[in-house]
C-alpha cells in the first residue's frame, strides 16, 4: 500500500481498531505476515521517543531505535495513536 492514512473522528468510533486491522489486510494481500507498532502520543512526547536515541552501553555509544524507526526498518505499519495530543513540533 505504501501510503499514509490520517483518520480522525469522535471518540469510540473504532479509529484505532481500524488502524490495527490494516496490517492484517496487508498480510492477506501480500501473502506474508506484516506486524505493526503502535505508539500512544501525549503532551510530553519527544522526537527521541518515536525515532530513537543514542545511549551509553558498556562505555560505547549505541543507537536505540524508537518504534517509528524500527517499524520503518522492518517494513511494518506504524500507528501514531492520539497524535493530536502531542505538541505541534512533533
C-alpha positions in Angstrom: 0.0 0.0 0.0 2.8 2.4 0.9 0.5 5.3 1.7 -0.1 7.4 4.7 -3.6 7.4 6.2 -5.0 10.0 8.6 -8.1 9.0 10.4 -10.0 11.4 12.6 -13.4 11.5 14.3 -15.1 11.4 17.7 -14.0 9.0 20.4 -15.3 5.5 20.3 -15.9 5.0 16.6 -13.1 2.5 16.0 -10.3 4.6 14.5 -7.6 2.7 16.4 -9.2 -0.7 15.8 -9.4 0.1 12.1 -5.8 1.1 12.0 -4.8 -2.1 13.8 -6.7 -4.1 11.2 -4.8 -2.6 8.2 -1.7 -4.8 8.7 -4.0 -7.9 8.6 -5.2 -6.7 5.2 -1.6 -6.4 4.1 -0.9 -9.9 5.3 -3.7 -11.3 3.2 -2.9 -9.2 0.1 0.9 -9.7 0.2 0.7 -13.2 1.5 3.2 -12.6 4.2 3.0 -11.7 7.9 3.0 -7.9 8.5 3.2 -6.7 12.1 2.6 -3.2 13.4 4.0 -0.9 16.0 1.7 1.5 17.9 2.8 4.5 19.9 0.3 6.4 22.1 1.3 10.1 21.8 0.8 12.5 24.7 1.8 16.1 25.5 5.2 15.1 26.7 6.2 13.0 23.6 9.7 13.9 22.4 11.2 13.1 18.9 13.6 10.6 20.6 10.6 8.7 21.9 9.5 7.8 18.4 12.7 8.0 16.4 15.2 6.6 18.9 18.1 8.0 20.8 21.8 7.4 21.5 22.8 5.9 24.8 25.9 4.6 26.5 26.2 0.8 26.7 29.3 -0.6 28.3 31.2 2.7 27.6 30.2 2.7 23.9 27.6 4.9 22.2 24.7 2.8 20.9 21.7 3.9 18.9 18.4 2.5 20.3 15.7 2.6 17.6 12.4 4.1 18.5 9.1 2.5 17.4 8.8 4.6 14.2 12.4 3.9 13.1 12.0 0.2 14.0 8.8 -0.2 12.1 10.2 1.5 9.0 13.3 -0.7 9.0 11.2 -3.8 9.3 8.6 -2.7 6.8 5.9 -2.7 9.4 2.8 -0.5 9.8 3.3 2.3 12.3 0.2 3.6 14.1 0.5 7.1 15.6 -2.3 6.8 18.2 -3.7 10.0 19.6 -1.0 12.1 17.8 -3.3 15.2 18.2 -2.3 15.1 21.9 1.3 15.8 21.1 2.9 19.3 20.6 2.8 20.9 17.1 6.6 20.4 16.8 6.1 16.6 16.9 
